[in-house]
Amino acid sequence: MQPVFDRICVECHGPESQKGGLRLDGLDQLALGGSSGVAVVPGHSDKGLLLQKILHRDPEERMPPEKRSPLTPKEVQKIKSWVNSGAVELVQQAKAPYPKEAYEHWSLKPLEQPGLPELNDGGARWVRHPLDAFVYQKMFDHGLSPSPEADRVTLIRRIYFDLIGLPPSAKAIQSFVRSKNPHAYELLVDRLLASEAYGERWARHWLDVVHYADTHGYDKDKLRPNAWPYRDYVIRSFNADKPYSRFVEEQLAGDVLYPDSMDGITATGFIAAGPWDFIGHAEVSEDKLDGKVARHLDRDDMVAVTMNTFASTTVQCARCHHHKFDPVRMEDYYSLQSVFSALDRADRTFDADASVSRKRRQWMSSMDKIQEELDELTARVREAAGSSLPELESSIKELEGSKKSKPDAYGYHSAIAQSQDETKWVQVDLGAPTDIRELVLRASDDDFNGIGAGFGFPLRFKIEASSDPAFINAPTLLVDITPEDVPNPKRVPLSFEINPPVMSRFVRVSATRLAIRSKDYIFSLAELEIKNSGGNNVALGKAVSSKDSIEASPRWAKANLVDGKFVSDEKVTAGARTLAQLVAEKNALLKRATQPEWAQRKQILLGEKEMLQSSLDQLPPPSKVYAGTVHQGSGAFRGTGHMGGKPRTIHVLSRGDVDKPGKTVNPGVVPVIYGQETRFELPMDHDEGERRVALARWILQKKHPLTWRSIVNRIWQYHFGAGICDSPNDFGLMGSEPTHPELLDWLAVTFRDGGQSFKQLHRMILTSATYRQTSNANLEKASIDSGNRYLWRMNRRRLEAEAVRDSVLSLAGVLDRKMGGPAFMDFVIEKPEHSPHYEYRLHDPMDPASHRRSIYRFIVRSQQQPFMTTLDCADPSLMVGRRNETLTPSQSLALLNNPFMVAMAKEWGRKLEKSSLDLPDQIQTAIEAATGKKPDTVELKRWVDYAKKHGLANTCRWMLNMNAFLFVD
């Protein structure tokens, strides 16, 4: 076919011009289709747009246009026959693997353990660890030699900041410097690796990569209050030295592989760590264009963070076209979207205690089985009711649709319940004892889930009166509808005459069996009328209280229960009354069709269900984590369009346009291993979690060329300031080449096959001769390798924002070492219910609650902390594989004048002044604490003279601006 396309079509549909988004200069391009959809459907010449355009009757629509050379009838027939016969070449092209040459790129080559280089005598004397041999050989090849080992003060400060992100105390420095133990260095490394502060330090690196934050981002940037359990999971995992395979498995599919483990659930916060479009999910339905786009981009983020993090691969480039540089087709990218197609971001419950989790899961499974049997009984009853039942239901549905009329206000709406048998109540305070002769309940009307009239009306309830607002002292039962379910009254008010009348001040309606909303339960009323003997509604405008409520005025508010706004009797048409009669007739029919043994079995099952629910209610309440889940979640963060565990159908989108779906794809991965099948072999009825398990196992396969190189490269980078490959999130053709490819492979294989221990990898690196070098410059060597890519010295590095802040708190003596739990807020929040404003300027830096380590700081995406951002803190909306390291005047000004720095300098100065030391010793103590080194006599005198003139607090401010404090040698 290609010669035909080249002669007639390529000028308008080729590399230079792509009218309609269609290219015909290659089969791979033809397979993508154009902006309007699929060009060729193999085997069906009547379905693809290519032939539809060629054969179009309208000259304006027909291709090629009249001004171009036409296709001959023979050529048209040839194209038609080719498509009908299956377009074999097109199908083969779509299935063909990338050529083997595409896998010659360094990161896709098979991962094998390289042999150690043979060194000269100088190299043999210098190396302390096998990894040093690779570094020495590379130096030697470029005419370089190693730098001397750094002194012990430099080394202890370097190791402290690398492993725990805090400065060593003067006592720790003295002990290490004076130690005669030949293993003092190794013991220091082991002690810091055993510190809980290690997990806090290294979790921050990981959270940069996965773009974790405590708000959603986008324009509203609402709070995400249950994100923190994932952050704590990462800290625990590093401290526990969890094998990397387990670490990956838990974050992708822990809820499937380890369902009773707290870590198995909280780890899936990884999938939901990134930004989330609140408006596109919570306020726009999935069938709308904006809803489709929001969910498409949401899955894109899940795919991108997974592949960037674990495989250093930029697959997201294939969202709109085949990857321009790496072997990733659009089909491959969308097959990864299919892996996550059932997921939404929401709050998911979990139990910290595995035994509680097992009980909850077992009992809920038993309840599901009971519900299945109840559903079977319902089906039998419906069958026994005969053809009259569907006829009645059809009439009811018709009347419900034709008589729809919303009330002026909605009324009272309880908080959402997860159990139908949770009791909810709402009560009216009449202000004084009043005679009560009649009670009228009016149901709410809301479109949620198509419910309409009768929304939230309880299946069972009771109404009581009391002089006690707590209803503890023998309340009077006025109405009791608790023995069995009551039909939903829709728009017909329920009236109860109280005879004889009762004198009371408080009237309470208690719902004992709640109405189902979607997959949760609520209690709602439009109006409660309380009439006296004169027929007057004495409840109007009175105070209303409740067990709980959703206050979303003007739609829902407790006060709406007694505001006099509802669908009045005059508005209830004859059709509405007929509707109520039909509903009653339907219920009577079902009752007659129910055989006694069915009714008896139903009561037994309901009793068993109630017992199980009672057992569940006695369990400790579960916690919540914001995660990638098929669970509904709750409240404002539940999202809409969730699939309840059923994966969405994923199409290849022409040019990434959600309105231009092409062929469907099955879950799978990208072809990083030559010849390996890229689509998962899963049973037809598989659970969605099996897709994520398959993805985790594909990532963790021993021969995966990217996984193991990626993670050891990240660890190396955080120790040396630059990775062996300097593009940690991109190992593709547009990424960097590794400076020491053999070293990278040796580290990757050693890590993979040696237990996958992060702490062991740290030990290897930190005890090496390469790591122990001084950072001093050398002009001769710099002329050969100015960027120190061959590691002839250690890189001098600036402290990250968190390390600066934590060190300042530590020096001031106010650092709170409490671990875990909800984040602290170093801002005052305004308008949290709509579009929150995060006012950092209003925060008091002396608030003890904000003196915890920076890993526990509440991270906002859209309005980032100005001080931390100035110090190059990672942007939480981006997947940051390596932070920027800048030197700007604004940093010095912030370190000198930011309210936090001023307050901490004052606190540090007060701490020093309270000591029994004289001023010179106070200054010397401060400098040692900040830099690890003692000042010489001249330097000390300058500091003392300044302190005498400007005070100790101002002196401390300047110390916190010293390079010796802000940099690690």
Steps between C-alpha positions, in 0.01 A plus 500: 500500500782739578582592136135601450503716814837651405373603154167649603481566876833573668528862388204589725531211745872455557792637701456859372122527528248295696156620398236359729778371722555207259833374366526242223878490456536177697293215636579597857354846433196362317425276797462809722216643292424871495323767700160363399568140593629166370612500138498125435309220672659176373240274339234774478533742208169664597617607846831680460505871416760452225264324258199697620677814383623345174148377414306801633222622264544865593785652291575736790561206732659255254874430511719577324352845419400573141803722445731207576572199280219249557538140600430262213212251542762227509686672786176551693412132459852404605470699825155355563616143443804557719285622791238224460769234489617615844758768417761242589802732482326753725420235761852362481645849537289560811615172654859506379764554766729796479817413308775350709712810438259699721620292794866591453449808717696461823197487732323226301799268470473181706609554859804289579764507771818654351841379604715724719767697313863407550675788678858619523677500835379850585141404440533176696631695802222760478186288466304406812209338321441338160303803382816710543668294228256626236542860615881476509517346154287780353723761669813328371360482145454880505834586656359566845583375849299487823499778759618436857258375763311776681564570868274346762309820576408536134408132474270490803314812386469356149368168625255660746340718237500222239335242724282693747492859372608653833832640624715299742530632854834629627511196728448258210774674300749488786425134569552403134815713454663362815398137449789251467269225380613394148133439417373834634395614152300186423339507846394860442336405171316208663383714793349761272338239275335359813365844595130569439611834358643306203152410378387861537793620290472246219122505483528865397707400195238242401210743548672744260498235228134399547384868530331455835302785659218561748275689258345406168645776286328649195295818543312418821795322666287356779648330803584130490487426875565126477808503279744473792466122569681442168780733609530308827501172307803615300682600820423164663612311191840668486555452872399134477739454204217339308623309191447709191277238335261511794515880498396509133235229533330676790481834323349356183289213634538473877123488547492185286818325613495601869135594573521455877819700537481869587795558269323316219219755504681823589766432236243547222513867587782492244248468216308804627796712611483744208263785411126437463248722323225550759268681259553249218419208730274614784299761311488362145356160407712253309283513190570873448799616296675665794438189710653278232803725471549511877494123534723451196759734651459330837594163351782669310642615831473148647683356199765772497584483869522120487729483200709808586551382857569130456637484145632852421292497182300787349213296358263798528659636181295235314164639609446683170741324263755220495799592715737697283815346646430191712328171405156595635192498276172668583346154544763422763430822686123445501545140610666644810202732549285187485686363804366789708165537324287388797666733747399833640666708769308495826522445873535129570455340841759275659570333834833539673450160667520208256272282716232771495541530124450125455186501716355797318569343163356162600185647652441732206545204266239311701265798475550506123402133480192567711410787270540271198250257655264788582524611138415144388193502728397834354531357149276204599237734642505712185458191284208383715338846474455439128455744215306751711817609675690636197178666382462677836866598500469639148203715606684618809807593297288688248324701773825573679648641181199709404430649843849616582501837677779614728415674829635843577751362751636156572485467878706305753769252382694280742865413462566195282492161675668180386243279675126497437429426865690798642254719694470866399282759672387859464296695755315829542505717812159667530636741761247404768262211574234507228198281429568271205196375311632408153837421340561527126812367324577621148763319291785673322543519124846468342634380167793309653537162329156552343321466836284813475197524730539311826877554510643380830164411659566232764374147460436480874471777757344617824394839636537586868432797726688600813571785739864387496704607191719190540193270497639298788220530758209284373397676178142460380464285189265680259547296180665158455582380147792277605360144470499493119593708197258775398438577129665819380228771499663692214321840499202395710535629859478251787267630770471356853227608740607506865197410707488603774729798439837505678663796676873511426784731396725275289393277209748254349476293181735198512571305181580140600538362148642744250423557134756389247659782300741325264728266687456680829209611717345827618201652682326802353174692552370808323279614788380400845170664594390489864140618536320600819133454579421813304659355188793745506850383404694587817832371359543782249835675545587313819850372590604168343775266617610160376743215548680627190418686182629628170488877501508612137269801490273572326457137398540327836483643851346398832303826497332395172310232693271766652508777237153432360629429149392171344268358237169601656176302493370734231792410277445125543305420188258218443779326314719512810222349711452232237872437521474440875209260446696307237800472732274365774343255252846382395602438860179308567559285191852415613372411846238261353762338273734427790467140622515451880829304485654780290391761750634284783833453324519872433455577869773248591737655247420853618567387857835351401583817311407711801725288725789535259440873479500518879834315508639737239380800699695376804829495310729801540409761238725473195743771396512659155766553236463692176582235243445361155201278564178354369344579836251788491665703771285755676411863524631761258795283401308196374503609138236408243495245224665230709461157349456290813784271397409469132775629268401765249544416132813676376540612140801628313413868465578660167748780580408457866149638441237343730237570236691294240515146643661234285548132561474355850808367678556235762712559811871468440838670500762651272750288302820559695619141453545388139250235394310492832118495489368838613135416574404324820346154480211532744175301537191655343336554843813626677484754783647841421771450762650217296599761240702691756656181634604409146652847454695473826635159404599624155690790657671269748601222264866422537584574137326839492773730366365823652370425849825412672711758320244768587490450876875466560557808285261697725677390818840587350372843399386592851846415637710672233270777378482351149402159375715272291232587245420865557136476380352280774144503362601442136727218391386539138676643197430855614645431844864508604758233431645341814854602589575158653270247325687198635480635856127563458444143383720359778302692763168399342580129489655503849193676640253278313664171594621598846172539687398839356596675824522879486708507816751255357526716187562806718775313688671403174500859377584677827787268591658532155817697435308695234258640756769585755694734273543865583298752299796734453547639150805434283561723198696241305235232541220751445652585162434137399166449673354827625163342584658219706308242300779248559494551879862601558372688806181520706237749387433792730125530545259755636260380769146444374223722634382238750850439635549876547171541684548190717856600587387849600233352728762266647750781564227707666422208729132480404495209253211266582605145408147356517451259210199436279142617498318787331707779350556831676390816322743791483227725364155633590234366267219718369187392309573125535148409389540642149842595359734504800745786547818399681633806686860423604558860613243458778672199656683543831846340459516445877195271493636176654271291277706610198837407651495144369727374222419634156395157370183555708422840349160538331595537134285721278525469123375831362617738775834358604686613812696808381800446729539133407446572131774764509734227627415276201246276669346256250186608314236249624311514171800360313678165518835631618780251442767759583449835666635824364797634696525877454691784661301824499494825699141429602618190688740704713233760565249233600749329731571835663154657519230232480290509821581135566874563481479814715293321766731197509813719518349679801416168662852367434648818644285469814609139540867600480453793739345271760814288507774563755753573221651842437439674167808363314411146606137555403613609153738206466230256610258644245747482210595141587132404514428661162810392308661221699828692514664734749572858388860621505602786728456778242161372387379460858602857586300638204190312611538611862543865399186480286299336780603772747375765260185337358404229749513122495169453315621703200830316513313169477308630195829554318634160604198341332607671177853357503602272215661276760150440641308487171737271308629147557858433389 
